[in-house]
Amino acid sequence: MRRTVVLVCVGVALIIQSAILVLACGDKLLLLGRGIRYQSRQTPRAAAVLLYVPPSTRALVDPKLESALKEAGHRLRSVTTPTALEEALRSGQFDVVLADLADAANLQRVLAAAHIDSFVLPAVHLLTADGRQQPKNQLKVDAARASKEFGVVLQVPGKSGHYCAAVDKALELKLKQGRLKTP
């Protein structure tokens, strides 16, 4: 009987020692070496962004786009006419010019001819003007072409983080291009 009690006690002690330690939920994260990552909406480099929205594409613009860029710390100005666009570009104060994919190539040529150092960020619209979904194969072709030609593309509508990431990547590409141009 005594031997049985000793064996049971030793068995219980071994089970208790081998049991997984149960901690509170925050302690588990800290034990793994990670804490909770708080996502900041502030961008590392604030940019001056010019948003060109002609009347033909006004219905396609996501209302979250402007608020997301402003919340991230970017300075944003929106123009709707070609003359307002020219005036804004002549000031030379914009790092990124966000325009529709249809206008982006022409706009890039105009900027290059005028020696304006702004990066053109094309926007591919996922919806048509009447609110229907664009054909997926056409979207893929447009996005691939824009990505190849410009290096980065913005898909509208999208998530706030994607908008900020596209502008940040455009700034990064602009800096790389600037470094390549200087001797």
Wavefront OBJ file of the C-alpha trace (Angstrom):
o trace
v 0.000 0.000 0.000
v 2.799 2.357 0.926
v 4.574 1.569 -2.327
v 1.412 2.355 -4.318
v 1.003 5.744 -2.616
v 4.658 6.621 -3.332
v 4.296 5.607 -6.991
v 1.105 7.664 -7.358
v 2.777 10.715 -5.780
v 5.828 10.387 -8.038
v 3.557 9.986 -11.075
v 1.525 13.074 -10.171
v 4.735 15.067 -9.616
v 6.044 14.037 -13.039
v 2.763 14.960 -14.713
v 2.710 18.370 -13.046
v 6.306 19.094 -14.067
v 5.705 18.092 -17.676
v 2.469 20.070 -17.989
v 2.474 23.136 -20.233
v 2.650 26.355 -18.318
v -0.561 28.303 -18.828
v -0.173 32.079 -18.796
v -2.337 35.043 -19.499
v -2.749 35.965 -23.173
v -0.365 38.942 -23.081
v 2.338 36.879 -21.410
v 2.240 34.360 -24.243
v 3.033 37.048 -26.776
v 5.911 38.363 -24.716
v 7.352 34.880 -24.231
v 7.474 34.370 -27.980
v 9.655 37.451 -28.322
v 7.093 39.511 -30.162
v 4.764 42.013 -28.720
v 1.716 43.361 -30.359
v 2.708 45.534 -33.278
v 0.758 48.710 -33.354
v 0.249 49.848 -36.901
v 1.010 53.493 -37.335
v -0.641 55.301 -40.185
v 2.117 57.893 -40.250
v 4.435 57.594 -43.203
v 8.215 57.760 -42.814
v 8.425 60.428 -45.543
v 5.590 62.843 -46.081
v 5.033 63.682 -49.738
v 3.291 66.451 -51.562
v 0.713 64.627 -53.696
v -1.178 66.168 -56.588
v -4.378 64.301 -57.387
v -5.580 64.852 -60.955
v -9.268 63.971 -61.198
v -10.835 65.083 -64.485
v -14.650 65.142 -64.585
v -14.712 61.867 -66.555
v -13.113 59.919 -63.690
v -14.635 61.791 -60.745
v -17.152 58.991 -60.085
v -14.343 56.428 -59.912
v -12.368 58.055 -57.090
v -12.556 56.340 -53.718
v -13.550 58.768 -50.947
v -11.143 56.963 -48.598
v -8.179 57.840 -50.829
v -7.876 61.480 -49.823
v -8.562 60.855 -46.141
v -6.051 57.984 -45.986
v -3.273 60.040 -47.560
v -3.965 63.039 -45.332
v -4.107 60.844 -42.244
v -0.723 59.354 -43.146
v 0.813 62.825 -43.206
v 0.935 63.512 -46.941
v 0.039 66.964 -48.224
v -2.678 66.569 -50.813
v -4.045 68.877 -53.460
v -6.724 67.911 -55.948
v -7.244 69.491 -59.374
v -9.935 68.733 -61.932
v -9.073 70.692 -65.072
v -6.035 70.565 -67.364
v -5.320 74.265 -66.815
v -5.350 73.829 -63.025
v -3.050 70.835 -63.494
v -0.587 72.907 -65.538
v -0.577 75.699 -62.952
v 0.006 73.247 -60.126
v 2.806 71.485 -61.994
v 4.534 74.769 -62.828
v 4.855 75.465 -59.114
v 7.088 72.361 -58.903
v 6.053 71.589 -55.358
v 4.715 68.060 -55.854
v 6.610 64.837 -55.329
v 3.902 62.524 -56.699
v 1.197 63.158 -59.285
v -1.620 60.630 -59.012
v -3.595 60.277 -62.243
v -5.771 57.790 -64.093
v -3.901 55.185 -66.128
v -5.306 56.674 -69.345
v -3.788 60.085 -68.504
v -0.579 58.876 -66.862
v 1.578 58.221 -69.944
v 0.765 61.598 -71.489
v 1.301 63.317 -68.154
v 4.700 61.659 -67.755
v 5.776 62.947 -71.188
v 4.656 66.473 -70.278
v 6.593 66.354 -67.004
v 9.729 65.085 -68.726
v 9.525 67.781 -71.420
v 9.080 70.512 -68.812
v 11.916 69.079 -66.634
v 9.592 68.715 -63.654
v 10.836 66.212 -61.105
v 7.508 64.677 -60.050
v 6.724 60.966 -60.089
v 3.580 59.913 -61.955
v 1.577 57.293 -60.046
v -1.070 55.683 -62.267
v -4.392 54.518 -60.858
v -6.146 51.439 -62.217
v -9.859 51.495 -61.463
v -11.458 48.233 -60.382
v -14.966 49.539 -61.061
v -16.566 51.172 -64.070
v -18.306 54.550 -63.897
v -21.671 52.828 -63.395
v -20.337 50.761 -60.467
v -19.825 47.402 -62.192
v -16.715 45.305 -61.731
v -14.076 45.614 -64.476
v -13.246 42.361 -66.286
v -10.455 40.600 -64.374
v -8.366 39.826 -67.426
v -8.421 43.497 -68.467
v -7.457 44.544 -64.928
v -4.496 42.178 -64.938
v -3.307 43.484 -68.299
v -3.684 47.121 -67.231
v -1.976 46.573 -63.880
v 0.909 44.644 -65.436
v 1.426 47.275 -68.124
v 1.317 50.130 -65.619
v 3.615 48.326 -63.207
v 6.127 47.664 -65.968
v 5.994 51.212 -67.321
v 5.841 53.172 -64.053
v 7.192 50.744 -61.453
v 4.176 51.023 -59.170
v 0.419 51.135 -59.660
v -2.458 52.131 -57.404
v -5.676 50.107 -57.510
v -8.831 52.081 -56.740
v -10.897 51.330 -54.687
v -8.594 49.700 -52.195
v -7.524 49.672 -48.581
v -6.086 52.739 -46.886
v -2.796 50.982 -46.247
v -2.430 50.098 -49.921
v -2.837 53.735 -50.920
v -0.122 54.856 -48.527
v 2.173 51.978 -49.528
v 1.851 52.892 -53.213
v 2.729 56.542 -52.519
v 5.672 55.445 -50.356
v 6.922 53.156 -53.120
v 6.533 55.987 -55.647
v 8.676 58.215 -53.397
v 11.259 55.471 -53.117
v 11.393 55.058 -56.897
v 11.646 58.829 -57.323
v 14.616 58.908 -54.948
v 16.298 56.044 -56.821
v 15.777 57.807 -60.137
v 17.137 61.019 -58.666
v 20.269 59.240 -57.457
v 20.823 57.731 -60.884
v 20.536 61.120 -62.597
v 23.110 62.806 -60.384
v 26.784 62.076 -61.115
l 1 2 3 4 5 6 7 8 9 10 11 12 13 14 15 16 17 18 19 20 21 22 23 24 25 26 27 28 29 30 31 32 33 34 35 36 37 38 39 40 41 42 43 44 45 46 47 48 49 50 51 52 53 54 55 56 57 58 59 60 61 62 63 64 65 66 67 68 69 70 71 72 73 74 75 76 77 78 79 80 81 82 83 84 85 86 87 88 89 90 91 92 93 94 95 96 97 98 99 100 101 102 103 104 105 106 107 108 109 110 111 112 113 114 115 116 117 118 119 120 121 122 123 124 125 126 127 128 129 130 131 132 133 134 135 136 137 138 139 140 141 142 143 144 145 146 147 148 149 150 151 152 153 154 155 156 157 158 159 160 161 162 163 164 165 166 167 168 169 170 171 172 173 174 175 176 177 178 179 180 181 182 183
